[in-house]
Structures are given as structure tokens and as C-alpha cells.
Amino acid sequence: MKLKMIPIVEIQPNPFQPRESFERESLKELADSIKDADVIQPIVVRQLGFNYQIVAGERRWRAAQIVGLKEIPCIVKDVAEERVLLESLIENLHRKDLTDIERENAIHELWENREDLGFKYKSELAKAIGLPPLDVENDLEAWGFRHEVGIPPSTPTYIISRTRGLPIEERKKVVEKVEKGEFQAQEAYTAIKVLRRAPKVIKKEILKPKSRLTPKMAETIVTKLPFEEGQNLIIDEIKRSRLTEDEVEDRVRDIQQAREMGKPLARDMVVKEGIVHVVGEYECPYCKRHYIIKCNGRKDWVE
């Protein structure tokens, strides 16, 4: 290796660069910094014919062009063709602004070329790039799942990784709800945990678009109401009466107590004399039909 000043026009970008985009604002900030203090950290290049190819430091090279520098300090390194991606990735992987999809793509590319790089196991690749083996495993699996079912680049790797082990359709629906903002990160974690042990009725309801059954509600039901009759009842009440999470906690407790005492689990509907108006969707205990009820003192049902 040797350090030398090289004209910018003699330097070419790296075709194996894992970064797919360079934000203009970020480059401008770096350019302003270079203008004030000059390029402090040299970029790494390799000899390529009569010119040079960037191994690491493309952002600095681009920013230097914005400033109008004619040459830039470089470390000239002897890097074999098959190791250019590895060297570039090691440089970029530990930058905070590398996106999940860029990292997944780069690690996938390295794994695809493992024979040329001398890797036999994923643990060897992880050691070479300085990442925990589990992170490398998650990135490779996430890359495969994205390309198999068309998951958008905006979905974080950690969300995809958490869904591992679920059926494909369930994984897709969890990711879709995250993308649409129906699940925040912690809600997604709870939903995934529930889906691993929930019965079909709860799985079906929690994965519906805009479902009123929140992950926290589902967790409460699965944990505290482990019998089908009670689960079906509370889910029906959530949909009809728009129960809150706190109300679900209370209602689950009521159902548990009713079951222990041998009482009916469903609430009886009682219409009292007087001028009272109740707005909502309810189930008639006699005909088992759903109604919008208005109690006007004559005890009549108004559909």
C-alpha cells in the first residue's frame, strides 16, 4: 500500500459499490466540510490499467468533485478483482446511512461469490465483515423473502426477520400491515408472537385489514382466555361494540368468572322503562340477529 495524491479524473467509481444512492443533501454537507478542512481521510483505490478504481470512499470522491478539487489523497491498495466487493462492503457496512436493502444486497452478493472469496460457511463471512453471524443469516433470509414475494425496500430487515417461522401468507400480511401503518414496530412484534400460538379464529381476525382486534387484545385473549367459546364471544363483542383494549381486559375477566361460576358467558340484554337511547350494533338474545337498537320506552327493537 502507498499514499499518494491522484487526479480525480483518473479515478473511477466502484461497480460493486453496495450503496445504491447518495443523498444530495448528505453529499453537500460533506462537500462543505471538505471545503473548510480539506479531505482529511484518504480514499482507498486499486490500480486499474492506467487509472484507478475506488475500493472505499466514493462519497468523499463525489463530494470532492462538488467542491472542485483537482486531486484527492488516496491509499493505493493491491486488491484482487474478486475481493473488491468485500473490501468495499467492510468500509460501508458500518456506516449508519447504509440502507437495509443495500446491506442485504451486498451480503447476498458476497455469499453468492463465497467460493471465489474462500468462504464455506456463513459464520466465516460474518467474521470477515465484522458482523454477528445471526445478522448475516437474517440479512440473507430477508433478501430471499423480499425477492420471493415482492416485499418493498422500505420494509426494515428486522421486521422481516421477526416473521421467520410463520407461514408465507401470514408473513406477507404482517409486513403489509406494517407498511400501511396499521402496526407499529412493537405491535408487529406482539402480533408475530401471538400468531405463533393463536387459534385460526384469532389469526384470521388480527390479519384482516383495519381489524378492530389489536395485537395487545389478541395477546390478552390467547393468554387469559384459552377456550374457543370465550374467544369467539369476545372477538364478536370487539367487532360489534368496538371495545377498547382496557375494556377487553375487563370483559375477559368477566368471562373467566362467569365460566368458573357456571353462568352464561354472554351478557343478557335488558331494556328498562323510560326514555333511553342506545346506539350501536347488538345481537338479539332471542332471534340471534344483529340490530341497531333504539330503546324508546316501549321495549321494541328497531332495525
HELIX and SHEET records of a PDB file:
HELIX    1   1 ILE A    8  GLU A   10  5                                   3    
HELIX    2   2 ARG A   24  ALA A   37  1                                  14    
HELIX    3   3 GLU A   58  VAL A   67  1                                  10    
HELIX    4   4 GLU A   81  ARG A   83  5                                   3    
HELIX    5   5 VAL A   84  LEU A   93  1                                  10    
HELIX    6   6 ASP A  100  GLU A  112  1                                  13    
HELIX    7   7 ARG A  114  LEU A  117  1                                   4    
HELIX    8   8 LYS A  122  ILE A  129  1                                   8    
HELIX    9   9 PRO A  133  VAL A  149  1                                  17    
HELIX   10  10 THR A  157  ARG A  162  1                                   6    
HELIX   11  11 ILE A  168  GLU A  179  1                                  12    
HELIX   12  12 ALA A  185  LEU A  195  1                                  11    
HELIX   13  13 LYS A  200  ILE A  206  1                                   7    
HELIX   14  14 PRO A  215  LYS A  224  1                                  10    
HELIX   15  15 GLU A  228  SER A  241  1                                  14    
HELIX   16  16 GLU A  245  GLU A  260  1                                  16    
SHEET    1   A 5 LYS A   2  PRO A   7  0                                        
SHEET    2   A 5 GLU A  71  VAL A  76 -1                                        
SHEET    3   A 5 ILE A  43  LEU A  48  1                                        
SHEET    4   A 5 ASN A  51  ALA A  56 -1                                        
SHEET    5   A 5 ILE A  11  GLN A  12  1                                        
SHEET    1   B 2 GLU A 281  GLU A 283  0                                        
SHEET    2   B 2 HIS A 290  ILE A 292 -1                                        
END                                                                             
